[in-house]
Amino acid sequence: MYDELDPIDLFFHSVIEFVESYTVFSNFKKMDEATKAKYVEKLTIMIVFATSPRKNYDISMDTIRLAVRDILDKKASELQDE
């Protein structure tokens, strides 16, 4: 299944898996904006240190931060829909 994906797609797939495995989305939903921002920063730093996306994929930390926030917001909103 993943053989057809290019390295950048695989990287972002691994980011999604990491965020989903590390986060309790019901808790994330309850956080205020300042706490959410700190949590996003924590996850972003963990991903950057573990994967070196600038060096390996030419992906900036800002891009990772936006992706992490998008994943968190999307999954948290899915909880509301249920």
Contacts in CASP RR format, 6 or more apart in sequence:
PFRMAT RR
TARGET T0000
AUTHOR 0000-0000-0000
METHOD contacts of the structure
MODEL  1
MYDELDPIDLFFHSVIEFVESYTVFSNFKKMDEATKAKYVEKLTIMIVFA
TSPRKNYDISMDTIRLAVRDILDKKASELQDE
2 10 0 8 1.000
2 13 0 8 1.000
5 13 0 8 1.000
7 57 0 8 1.000
8 57 0 8 1.000
8 59 0 8 1.000
11 51 0 8 1.000
11 53 0 8 1.000
11 56 0 8 1.000
11 57 0 8 1.000
11 59 0 8 1.000
12 67 0 8 1.000
14 51 0 8 1.000
15 47 0 8 1.000
15 64 0 8 1.000
15 67 0 8 1.000
15 68 0 8 1.000
15 71 0 8 1.000
16 71 0 8 1.000
18 43 0 8 1.000
18 46 0 8 1.000
18 47 0 8 1.000
19 43 0 8 1.000
19 68 0 8 1.000
19 71 0 8 1.000
19 72 0 8 1.000
19 75 0 8 1.000
20 71 0 8 1.000
20 75 0 8 1.000
22 43 0 8 1.000
22 46 0 8 1.000
23 43 0 8 1.000
23 72 0 8 1.000
23 75 0 8 1.000
25 72 0 8 1.000
25 75 0 8 1.000
25 76 0 8 1.000
25 78 0 8 1.000
25 79 0 8 1.000
26 79 0 8 1.000
28 36 0 8 1.000
28 39 0 8 1.000
28 72 0 8 1.000
28 75 0 8 1.000
28 76 0 8 1.000
29 76 0 8 1.000
29 79 0 8 1.000
29 80 0 8 1.000
31 39 0 8 1.000
36 69 0 8 1.000
36 72 0 8 1.000
39 72 0 8 1.000
40 65 0 8 1.000
40 68 0 8 1.000
40 69 0 8 1.000
40 72 0 8 1.000
41 65 0 8 1.000
43 68 0 8 1.000
43 72 0 8 1.000
44 61 0 8 1.000
44 64 0 8 1.000
44 65 0 8 1.000
44 68 0 8 1.000
47 53 0 8 1.000
47 64 0 8 1.000
47 68 0 8 1.000
48 54 0 8 1.000
48 61 0 8 1.000
48 64 0 8 1.000
53 59 0 8 1.000
53 60 0 8 1.000
53 61 0 8 1.000
53 63 0 8 1.000
53 64 0 8 1.000
54 60 0 8 1.000
54 61 0 8 1.000
END
